[in-house]
Amino acid sequence: MKIFVVGLNHKVADVEVREKLAFNGEKLEEGLARFRELPEVQEAIILSTCNRVELYANVTDTGKASESVKTFLSEFHAINRNSLENSLYIYDDVTAVKHVFRVASSLDSMVVGEPQILGQLKDAYELALSKKTTGILLNKLLKKAISVAKRVRTETHIAENAVSISFAAVELAKKIFTDLSR
């Protein structure tokens, strides 16, 4: 059994691609069920936000899982697989765990320190729990990632800076322009 992450975010894919791959509403529940049904996937969680789509899994074989997940994403979202592959990143084992911790702690966010991602990760985890698509390995990983993220927020000054794109834009505008009234 191995921890496995397949995804894309604001660093590797433009908004158009991220929107095409989004799992929202009923599509999220259906996608989660179909993702978990892949033969190599033992446990599954889908995190889908405006800046990222990530599939977390406990898999039996990372090579086979990689191919299955790419095919699943392509078919589920009716996207050409070749164009999709250029936007995806794949992590396994320690690299996957590190990535999940970075995401939860908002270190991989467009605006580092933004608080929304932790809530979105919790929601994704709670949905997976309610649909019974997680097990011992992903439960331990997500509980620890959430715990570490809370610790990062309380023990560092990460949240003292801008916490959203719009806030960051206004702060930058204040530095550039002396009068924002016009």
C-alpha positions as CSV (number, residue, x, y, z in Angstrom):
1,M,0.0,0.0,0.0
2,K,1.3,3.4,-1.0
3,I,0.2,7.0,-0.6
4,F,-0.4,8.5,-4.1
5,V,-1.4,12.0,-5.3
6,V,-2.3,13.0,-8.8
7,G,-3.3,16.6,-9.4
8,L,-2.9,20.0,-10.9
9,N,-2.9,23.5,-9.5
10,H,-2.4,27.1,-10.4
11,K,1.4,26.5,-10.9
12,V,1.0,23.9,-13.7
13,A,-2.4,24.5,-15.3
14,D,-4.3,27.6,-16.4
15,V,-7.8,28.4,-15.2
16,E,-9.5,26.8,-18.2
17,V,-7.9,23.4,-17.6
18,R,-8.6,23.6,-13.8
19,E,-12.3,24.5,-14.5
20,K,-12.6,21.5,-16.9
21,L,-11.2,19.1,-14.3
22,A,-13.2,20.5,-11.4
23,F,-15.3,18.2,-9.3
24,N,-18.2,20.1,-7.9
25,G,-21.7,19.3,-6.6
26,E,-23.0,15.9,-7.6
27,K,-20.0,15.5,-9.9
28,L,-17.8,15.3,-6.8
29,E,-19.7,12.5,-5.2
30,E,-19.9,10.6,-8.4
31,G,-16.2,11.2,-9.2
32,L,-15.2,10.1,-5.7
33,A,-17.2,6.8,-6.0
34,R,-15.8,6.1,-9.5
35,F,-12.2,7.0,-8.4
36,R,-12.5,4.6,-5.5
37,E,-13.7,1.8,-7.8
38,L,-10.4,1.8,-9.8
39,P,-8.8,-1.6,-9.2
40,E,-5.5,-0.2,-7.8
41,V,-7.2,2.3,-5.4
42,Q,-7.9,1.1,-1.9
43,E,-8.8,4.5,-0.4
44,A,-9.7,7.8,-2.0
45,I,-10.2,11.5,-1.4
46,I,-10.8,14.2,-4.0
47,L,-9.9,17.8,-3.2
48,S,-11.3,20.2,-5.8
49,T,-11.0,24.0,-5.4
50,C,-10.7,27.0,-7.7
51,N,-6.9,26.7,-7.7
52,R,-6.4,22.9,-7.6
53,V,-7.8,19.5,-8.3
54,E,-6.0,16.7,-6.4
55,L,-6.8,13.0,-6.0
56,Y,-5.4,11.4,-2.9
57,A,-5.2,7.6,-2.7
58,N,-3.8,4.5,-1.0
59,V,-2.9,2.3,-4.0
60,T,-1.5,-1.1,-4.5
61,D,0.7,-0.2,-7.5
62,T,1.7,3.4,-8.3
63,G,2.5,2.7,-12.0
64,K,-0.8,1.1,-12.7
65,A,-2.7,3.6,-10.6
66,S,-1.0,6.5,-12.5
67,E,-2.3,5.1,-15.8
68,S,-5.8,4.3,-14.3
69,V,-6.2,7.7,-12.8
70,K,-5.2,9.6,-16.0
71,T,-7.7,7.5,-17.9
72,F,-10.4,8.1,-15.3
73,L,-9.8,11.9,-15.4
74,S,-9.8,12.0,-19.1
75,E,-13.0,9.9,-19.5
76,F,-14.9,11.4,-16.5
77,H,-14.3,15.0,-17.7
78,A,-14.3,14.2,-21.5
79,I,-10.8,15.7,-22.0
80,N,-8.1,14.5,-24.3
81,R,-5.7,12.5,-22.2
82,N,-2.6,13.7,-24.0
83,S,-3.5,17.4,-23.3
84,L,-4.3,16.5,-19.7
85,E,-1.0,14.8,-19.0
86,N,1.0,18.0,-19.6
87,S,-0.8,19.6,-16.7
88,L,-0.6,16.8,-14.1
89,Y,1.8,16.1,-11.3
90,I,2.1,12.8,-9.6
91,Y,3.6,12.1,-6.2
92,D,4.0,8.9,-4.2
93,D,5.3,7.8,-0.8
94,V,7.2,10.4,1.1
95,T,6.8,13.1,-1.6
96,A,3.0,12.6,-1.6
97,V,2.9,12.9,2.2
98,K,5.0,16.1,2.1
99,H,2.8,17.5,-0.6
100,V,-0.4,16.9,1.4
101,F,1.2,18.6,4.4
102,R,2.2,21.6,2.3
103,V,-1.3,21.9,0.8
104,A,-3.0,21.7,4.3
105,S,-0.6,24.2,5.7
106,S,-1.2,26.7,2.8
107,L,2.4,26.5,1.8
108,D,1.4,25.4,-1.7
109,S,-1.3,28.1,-2.1
110,M,-1.3,30.9,-4.6
111,V,-1.3,33.2,-1.5
112,V,0.8,31.5,1.1
113,G,-1.0,31.6,4.5
114,E,-4.6,31.8,3.1
115,P,-6.9,30.0,5.5
116,Q,-9.5,28.6,3.0
117,I,-7.5,25.6,1.9
118,L,-7.5,23.9,5.3
119,G,-11.3,24.2,5.4
120,Q,-11.6,22.8,1.9
121,L,-9.3,19.9,2.8
122,K,-11.4,19.2,5.8
123,D,-14.6,19.2,3.7
124,A,-13.0,16.8,1.2
125,Y,-12.0,14.5,4.0
126,E,-15.4,14.6,5.7
127,L,-17.1,13.8,2.4
128,A,-14.8,10.8,1.8
129,L,-15.4,9.6,5.4
130,S,-19.2,9.9,4.9
131,K,-18.9,7.9,1.6
132,K,-16.6,5.4,3.2
133,T,-13.9,5.8,0.7
134,T,-11.1,6.2,3.2
135,G,-9.4,3.8,5.5
136,I,-6.6,3.5,8.1
137,L,-3.8,5.0,5.9
138,L,-5.6,8.1,4.5
139,N,-7.4,8.7,7.8
140,K,-4.1,8.9,9.6
141,L,-2.5,11.0,6.9
142,L,-5.4,13.6,6.8
143,K,-5.7,13.8,10.6
144,K,-2.0,14.4,10.9
145,A,-2.0,16.9,8.0
146,I,-4.8,18.9,9.6
147,S,-3.1,18.8,12.9
148,V,0.2,20.0,11.4
149,A,-1.6,22.8,9.5
150,K,-3.2,24.1,12.7
151,R,0.2,24.0,14.4
152,V,1.8,25.9,11.5
153,R,-0.8,28.6,11.7
154,T,-0.5,29.0,15.5
155,E,3.3,28.7,15.8
156,T,4.4,30.8,12.7
157,H,3.5,34.2,11.3
158,I,2.2,32.7,8.1
159,A,-1.3,34.2,8.4
160,E,-0.1,37.7,9.2
161,N,0.3,38.5,5.5
162,A,-2.3,38.7,2.8
163,V,-4.9,36.0,3.1
164,S,-6.6,36.2,-0.3
165,I,-5.8,37.3,-3.9
166,S,-8.2,40.3,-3.6
167,F,-6.6,41.4,-0.3
168,A,-3.1,41.1,-1.8
169,A,-4.2,43.1,-4.9
170,V,-5.6,45.9,-2.7
171,E,-2.4,46.0,-0.6
172,L,-0.2,46.1,-3.7
173,A,-2.4,48.9,-5.1
174,K,-2.0,50.9,-1.9
175,K,1.8,50.6,-2.2
176,I,1.8,51.8,-5.9
177,F,-0.9,54.5,-5.8
178,T,-1.2,57.2,-3.2
179,D,-4.9,57.7,-3.7
180,L,-7.3,54.8,-4.4
181,S,-10.5,56.8,-4.4
182,R,-10.2,57.2,-8.2
